């Protein structure tokens, strides 16, 4: 009777195992179909409208200060957003500090036997430079080589803003050896600079260019622009605000309104708050001053200043040159700078507040916003604040897109409210801090069910002999390394958008076998993205990884022998044996080469892949040795026939 019961239990166990395997495989097949369908599902959009309090106008506040004839017009690092600094780099890493920026260059990077690349980094900045009454301007850039050497050139080329072309420039270059420090100093000609514009405010465009043929680490200190004046100068601080008194530039994404060379839409280039300013009695024409950072300060001589404040629109004129025109709802501004004055001018312009709430918190998504003549482009989530200021609009077009989202076009028409909140919710789930769609959740359940069968059968049929048999124990190491490559990241890197203002940084790690990259930043959840990885195609991974790993799983589940023993059988195809033993190692060597080139950083999964081949070789040799010892012992203990 007990034998019959055992038979029934065995039959039920087999049926349950078959059902679980069938169910898990079905879920794995259905999962990508569900994910594909969910990717094209429109998010839920909710619009809330409010009215902003306050009114337009301006306020002038005065405090006392001492006159200065020598002033520091600008002082900041080459990553300071207050001067619109942005950077480009090639085979280089940029590390931002409080008072300096370190640039780590890889030197000459070989790509092939005939081609190599030289690492470089460039920093572009646009501090505002009011030239009125200046007799001398000095630009200084302190440099130090912490490791290696590099060639460094500094350019200064003022522009007659909003003209996008420069007509004159100054440069200075040096070769910096390891351990040496040097400050590059330029003195642009004031007379030549005045000839660039009939106004009195220009952009002091600066370019710091670093190039190196060897591994080096260059430190760039704070860039200083100082000026001498024929008159005493006094600080005048400007702050553009919304009608309810909030600074428009507390949100760094407001800077994108000034990026006139990359935001052309139907001929319109940009729209942003500005002040067209003149000094009474001065022979120069008015200049357009655009605030670049919160509470930006200009040093001006005593006198009466008048201007027009509001939103300015830049467009392409008939001749192709940029043309500035005033937006509606402008108003006059005037103030007097008297000896001993330090002035704060708070200018409240017409502004509508647009808030965006995106859920869940993806690592990043590209957002485009068009509202009348204002256009924004940036990466979401927005830093510091989740809203933008618009000059005035009742219609908003919001476009969201990323590699893991189908581009979504959201059209919002309001009733003229001055504050609008748009809540956008995607049909995704949060699972232990990770964003997953329903297809990924189904696939995860299927994988866990299949893993449970694998673990159960492996323990029952194979690993149960680890305590008694040495060969079982030593095989556990390479088997563990092989499966670690499946569940651990191979390489990681930092995803940076340094050419945007503000710059954006996210972190990424690649799970090579499952063609998935995980992105995250300090304020987001982990976002998995399907990717082909930088391997030429999926065929090598299928033949060198998945076929071997599936066969290895089959051996663990079905075989009662030591795995290393099964891999040593003469009836096993040699190509399959090589793939099981060395497949992950071969793929790992390719990714190791990408890390040597500086494209990625090594992660623990890649280490396991590189150790898999040596561990299998050691195990196979140990098994052969143990078998020889065991055979010798068996022969010595066998009875001798007479």
Long-range contacts (C-beta under 8 A, 24 or more apart in sequence): 17-453, 17-457, 20-449, 20-450, 20-452, 20-453, 21-450, 21-453, 23-446, 23-449, 24-446, 24-447, 24-449, 24-450, 24-453, 25-446, 25-450, 26-446, 27-442, 27-443, 27-445, 27-446, 27-449, 28-443, 28-446, 28-447, 28-450, 30-439, 30-442, 31-439, 31-440, 31-442, 31-443, 31-446, 32-439, 32-443, 33-439, 34-437, 34-438, 34-439, 34-442, 35-437, 35-438, 35-439, 35-440, 35-443, 36-439, 37-439, 38-427, 38-428, 38-437, 38-438, 38-439, 39-404, 39-405, 39-406, 39-437, 40-406, 41-427, 42-408, 43-408, 43-424, 43-425, 43-426, 43-427, 44-424, 44-425, 44-427, 45-410, 45-412, 45-422, 45-423, 45-424, 45-425, 46-422, 46-423, 46-425, 47-412, 47-414, 47-420, 47-421, 47-422, 47-423, 48-420, 48-421, 48-423, 49-414, 49-415, 49-417, 49-419, 49-420, 49-421, 50-417, 50-418, 50-419, 50-420, 50-421, 51-417, 51-418, 51-419, 52-242, 52-243, 52-244, 52-351, 52-352, 52-353, 52-418, 52-419, 53-243, 53-244, 54-242, 54-243, 54-244, 54-245, 54-348, 55-243, 55-348, 56-243, 56-329, 56-331, 56-348, 56-349, 56-350, 57-331, 57-348, 58-309, 58-331, 58-333, 58-345, 58-346, 58-347, 58-348, 59-345, 59-346, 59-348, 60-335, 60-343, 60-344, 60-345, 60-346, 61-343, 61-344, 61-346, 62-341, 62-342, 62-343, 62-344, 63-341, 63-342, 63-344, 64-340, 64-341, 64-342, 65-234, 65-235, 65-340, 65-341, 65-342, 66-340, 67-232, 67-233, 67-234, 67-339, 67-340, 68-232, 68-233, 68-234, 68-299, 69-228, 69-229, 69-230, 69-231, 69-232, 69-233, 70-226, 70-227, 70-228, 70-229, 71-226, 71-227, 71-229, 71-233, 71-299, 72-224, 72-225, 72-226, 73-127, 73-128, 73-129, 73-130, 73-137, 73-204, 73-225, 73-226, 73-227, 73-299, 74-127, 74-128, 74-129, 74-204, 74-223, 74-224, 74-225, 75-222, 75-223, 75-224, 75-225, 76-127, 76-222, 76-223, 77-101, 77-220, 77-221, 77-222, 77-223, 78-123, 78-125, 78-208, 78-220, 78-223, 79-123, 79-503, 80-125, 81-252, 81-255, 81-293, 81-501, 81-502, 82-292, 82-293, 82-294, 82-296, 83-125, 83-126, 83-127, 83-128, 83-292, 83-293, 84-124, 84-125, 84-126, 84-255, 84-258, 84-292, 84-501, 85-123, 85-124, 85-125, 85-126, 85-501, 86-123, 86-124, 86-498, 86-499, 86-500, 86-501, 86-503, 87-121, 87-122, 87-123, 87-124, 87-498, 87-499, 87-503, 88-121, 88-122, 88-124, 88-498, 88-499, 89-119, 89-120, 89-121, 89-122, 89-498, 90-117, 90-119, 90-120, 90-121, 91-117, 91-118, 91-119, 91-120, 91-598, 92-119, 92-120, 92-121, 92-210, 94-121, 94-496, 94-498, 99-221, 99-222, 100-219, 100-220, 100-221, 100-222, 101-219, 101-220, 102-146, 102-217, 102-218, 102-219, 102-220, 103-210, 103-217, 103-218, 103-219, 103-220, 104-216, 104-217, 105-148, 105-150, 105-210, 105-211, 105-212, 105-215, 105-216, 105-217, 105-218, 106-215, 106-598, 107-148, 107-212, 107-213, 107-214, 107-215, 107-216, 108-213, 108-214, 109-597, 109-598, 111-597, 118-211, 118-212, 118-213, 119-211, 119-212, 120-209, 120-210, 120-211, 120-212, 121-210, 122-207, 122-208, 122-209, 122-210, 123-206, 123-207, 123-208, 123-220, 124-205, 124-206, 124-207, 125-205, 125-206, 125-207, 125-208, 125-223, 126-203, 126-204, 126-205, 126-206, 126-292, 127-203, 127-204, 127-206, 127-225, 127-292, 128-201, 128-203, 128-204, 128-289, 128-290, 128-292, 128-296, 128-298, 129-158, 129-201, 129-202, 129-203, 129-204, 129-225, 130-200, 130-201, 130-287, 130-289, 130-298, 130-299, 130-300, 131-190, 131-193, 131-194, 131-200, 131-201, 131-202, 132-200, 132-201, 132-279, 132-282, 132-284, 132-300, 132-301, 133-229, 133-230, 133-231, 133-233, 133-301, 134-190, 134-227, 134-228, 134-229, 134-230, 135-190, 135-228, 135-229, 135-230, 136-187, 136-190, 136-227, 136-228, 137-187, 137-188, 137-190, 137-193, 137-204, 137-225, 137-226, 137-227, 138-185, 138-186, 138-187, 138-224, 138-225, 138-226, 138-227, 139-185, 139-186, 139-187, 139-188, 139-204, 139-206, 139-223, 139-224, 139-225, 140-183, 140-184, 140-185, 140-186, 140-223, 140-224, 140-226, 141-183, 141-184, 141-185, 141-206, 141-208, 141-220, 141-221, 141-223, 142-181, 142-182, 142-183, 142-220, 142-221, 142-222, 143-174, 143-176, 143-181, 143-182, 143-183, 143-184, 143-218, 143-219, 143-220, 143-221, 144-176, 144-180, 144-181, 144-182, 144-218, 144-219, 144-221, 145-176, 145-177, 145-178, 145-179, 145-180, 145-181, 145-216, 145-217, 145-218, 145-219, 146-178, 146-217, 146-218, 146-219, 147-178, 147-215, 147-216, 147-217, 148-178, 148-212, 148-214, 148-215, 148-216, 148-217, 149-175, 149-176, 149-177, 149-178, 149-212, 149-214, 149-216, 150-175, 150-176, 150-210, 150-211, 150-212, 150-216, 150-218, 151-175, 151-176, 151-210, 151-211, 151-212, 152-176, 152-184, 152-208, 152-209, 152-210, 152-211, 152-218, 153-207, 153-208, 153-209, 154-184, 154-186, 154-206, 154-207, 154-208, 154-209, 155-206, 155-207, 155-209, 156-186, 156-188, 156-204, 156-205, 156-206, 157-205, 157-207, 158-188, 158-193, 158-196, 158-202, 158-203, 158-204, 158-205, 159-196, 159-202, 159-203, 159-205, 160-196, 160-197, 160-199, 160-202, 161-197, 161-201, 161-202, 161-203, 161-288, 162-260, 162-288, 162-314, 162-322, 162-324, 163-197, 163-321, 163-322, 164-260, 164-261, 164-322, 166-205, 167-196, 168-192, 168-193, 168-195, 168-196, 176-218, 178-216, 197-287, 198-284, 198-285, 199-284, 199-285, 199-286, 199-287, 199-288, 200-279, 200-282, 200-284, 200-287, 201-277, 201-287, 201-288, 201-289, 227-299, 229-299, 229-301, 231-301, 231-302, 232-301, 232-302, 232-339, 233-299, 233-300, 233-301, 234-299, 234-300, 234-301, 234-302, 234-337, 234-339, 234-340, 234-341, 234-342, 234-343, 235-297, 235-298, 235-299, 235-342, 235-343, 236-297, 236-298, 236-299, 236-300, 236-305, 236-335, 236-337, 236-342, 236-343, 236-345, 237-295, 237-296, 237-297, 237-342, 237-343, 237-344, 237-345, 238-275, 238-289, 238-291, 238-295, 238-296, 238-297, 238-298, 238-345, 238-347, 239-291, 239-294, 239-295, 239-296, 239-344, 239-345, 239-346, 239-347, 240-273, 240-291, 240-309, 240-347, 240-349, 241-346, 241-347, 241-348, 241-349, 242-348, 242-349, 242-351, 242-353, 242-389, 243-348, 243-349, 243-350, 243-351, 243-418, 245-346, 245-348, 247-294, 247-295, 248-273, 248-291, 248-349, 248-351, 248-389, 249-291, 249-292, 249-293, 249-294, 250-294, 250-384, 250-385, 251-382, 251-384, 251-385, 251-387, 251-388, 251-389, 252-383, 252-384, 252-501, 252-502, 253-376, 253-378, 253-382, 253-383, 253-388, 253-502, 254-388, 254-389, 255-292, 255-501, 255-502, 256-376, 256-377, 256-378, 256-500, 256-501, 257-374, 257-375, 257-376, 258-290, 258-292, 259-377, 259-501, 260-314, 260-322, 262-377, 263-375, 263-377, 265-370, 265-375, 267-315, 267-316, 268-313, 268-314, 268-315, 268-373, 268-375, 269-314, 269-315, 269-316, 269-322, 270-313, 270-314, 270-375, 271-311, 271-312, 271-313, 271-314, 271-327, 271-372, 271-373, 271-374, 271-375, 271-391, 272-311, 272-312, 272-374, 273-309, 273-310, 273-311, 273-312, 273-347, 273-349, 273-351, 273-391, 274-309, 274-310, 274-311, 274-312, 275-307, 275-308, 275-309, 275-333, 275-347, 276-307, 276-308, 276-309, 276-312, 276-326, 277-305, 277-306, 277-307, 278-305, 278-306, 278-307, 279-303, 279-304, 279-305, 280-304, 280-305, 280-306, 288-312, 288-324, 295-344, 300-337, 301-337, 302-337, 302-338, 302-339, 302-341, 303-336, 303-337, 304-334, 304-335, 304-336, 304-337, 305-334, 305-335, 305-336, 305-337, 306-332, 306-333, 306-334, 307-332, 307-333, 307-334, 308-332, 308-333, 309-333, 309-347, 309-349, 310-349, 310-350, 311-349, 311-350, 311-373, 311-374, 311-391, 311-392, 313-373, 327-373, 327-391, 327-392, 328-392, 329-392, 349-391, 350-391, 350-392, 351-389, 351-390, 351-391, 351-392, 351-418, 352-389, 352-390, 352-391, 352-392, 352-393, 352-417, 352-418, 352-419, 352-420, 353-387, 353-388, 353-389, 353-390, 353-418, 353-419, 353-420, 354-387, 354-388, 354-389, 354-390, 354-396, 354-420, 354-422, 355-386, 355-387, 355-419, 355-420, 355-421, 355-422, 356-380, 356-382, 356-386, 356-387, 356-388, 356-398, 356-421, 356-422, 356-424, 357-386, 357-421, 357-422, 357-423, 357-424, 358-400, 358-424, 358-426, 359-423, 359-424, 359-425, 359-426, 360-426, 360-428, 360-430, 360-435, 360-525, 361-435, 361-523, 361-524, 361-525, 362-402, 362-404, 362-405, 362-435, 362-524, 362-525, 362-527, 363-506, 363-519, 363-520, 363-521, 363-524, 363-525, 363-526, 363-527, 364-402, 364-495, 364-504, 364-506, 364-519, 364-521, 364-524, 364-527, 365-400, 365-401, 365-402, 365-405, 366-400, 366-401, 366-402, 367-398, 367-399, 367-400, 368-397, 368-398, 368-399, 369-396, 369-397, 369-398, 369-399, 370-396, 370-397, 371-395, 371-396, 371-397, 378-500, 378-504, 379-497, 379-500, 379-504, 381-523, 381-524, 383-502, 387-421, 396-420, 396-422, 398-422, 398-424, 400-424, 403-529, 403-531, 404-527, 404-528, 404-529, 404-530, 430-525, 433-525, 433-526, 434-518, 434-525, 434-526, 434-527, 434-528, 435-525, 435-526, 435-527, 435-528, 436-528, 440-528, 453-557, 454-553, 454-556, 454-557, 457-556, 457-557, 457-558, 458-556, 458-557, 461-556, 461-557, 461-558, 461-559, 461-560, 462-556, 462-557, 462-559, 462-560, 462-563, 465-560, 465-562, 469-562, 470-626, 471-562, 471-564, 471-565, 471-622, 471-623, 471-626, 471-627, 472-562, 474-564, 474-619, 474-622, 474-623, 475-562, 475-563, 475-564, 475-619, 475-623, 477-615, 477-619, 478-564, 478-612, 478-615, 478-616, 478-619, 479-552, 479-556, 479-563, 481-584, 481-608, 481-609, 481-611, 481-612, 481-615, 482-549, 482-552, 482-584, 482-608, 482-612, 483-549, 484-604, 484-605, 484-608, 485-512, 485-513, 485-545, 485-584, 485-588, 485-605, 485-608, 485-609, 485-612, 486-513, 486-514, 486-549, 487-605, 488-603, 488-604, 488-605, 488-608, 489-518, 489-603, 489-604, 489-605, 490-588, 490-591, 490-603, 490-605, 490-606, 490-609, 491-591, 491-594, 491-595, 491-600, 491-601, 491-602, 491-603, 491-606, 492-600, 492-601, 492-603, 493-599, 493-600, 493-601, 495-519, 509-603, 510-600, 511-605, 512-541, 512-587, 512-591, 512-605, 513-541, 513-545, 513-546, 513-549, 515-541, 534-594, 534-599, 535-587, 535-590, 540-587, 541-587, 543-579, 543-583, 544-579, 544-583, 544-584, 544-586, 544-587, 545-583, 545-584, 545-587, 547-576, 547-579, 548-576, 548-579, 548-580, 548-583, 548-584, 551-576, 551-580, 552-580, 562-623, 564-616, 564-619, 564-620, 564-623, 565-623, 567-616, 567-620, 568-620, 568-623, 568-624, 581-612, 581-613, 581-616, 581-617, 581-620, 582-612, 582-613, 582-616, 584-608, 584-609, 584-612, 584-613, 585-609, 585-610, 585-612, 585-613, 588-612
